[in-house]
Amino acid sequence: MTFGGFRGVTVQAKDEFKLWQGMLIAGFIVGGIVYALIFWSSVMYRRRHADYIPHQFHSNKPIEIIYTTLPILIIVGIFYFTVVTENEVDAVSSTPSEIVHVVAYRWGWQFSYDSGYNVSQGVLIKTAAEPKLLALPFASNEYPRLLLPQGETVRIVLTSADTIHGFYVPEFNFSRYAQPGVTNEFDFTPTTIGTYSGQCTQYCGLYHSEMRFSVQVVTPAKFQQWLTTTQTSQAQGAA
Ligand SMILES: [Cu+2]
């Protein structure tokens, strides 16, 4: 059961999905017990005849202790699993296989690949400078594409050139602010080959809806090949 969530196509996204699934299952169990008790007591202890007065008593210590400690234990459990998952998702590797600088701007995305940790020699992918209301599918060539190697950990260094934007890839179960003056760093380890949609999630102006991009996960060999080819063609273009 996915409960409307994405199973996730990165190692981090799968962790998020497990948390989502676990919390919903726990929620359904608690909800089920609560609804069953409400139904049971309203049927069993209904007013059977007009002059009926039920047994009167003041308090019930064992039940009060149970209904105080049980919710506390549930909250502690939810808190524990949330912190564990957040730490897994936010963990950054000291040896990522690639570093991609992502800059959000009105109205588009810039992806520059370090490739050997040298931005000037890396690969630059940008949205076209002239914004138009295109409303095309995410994977359209009009929008920039973030290529990632399958099974390798890639560091994303995210910032904004102007206002607050949101970097969101639904199937990665991941969203983060792109803020001017702030750098957010996180890792993706894609597990599944495919093309996934991305979108700005902060309303940032007229062409906000055009801040689309796609994320394509390919084999490491294909990724290296793409990197080399694009690097060469960009170097020739600049010369
Ligand atoms: Cu935006």
Boltz pocket constraint, residues with backbone or C-beta under 6 A from the ligand:
constraints:
  - pocket:
      binder: B
      contacts: [[A, 104], [A, 105], [A, 164], [A, 165], [A, 166], [A, 200], [A, 201], [A, 202], [A, 203], [A, 204], [A, 208], [A, 211]]
      max_distance: 6.0
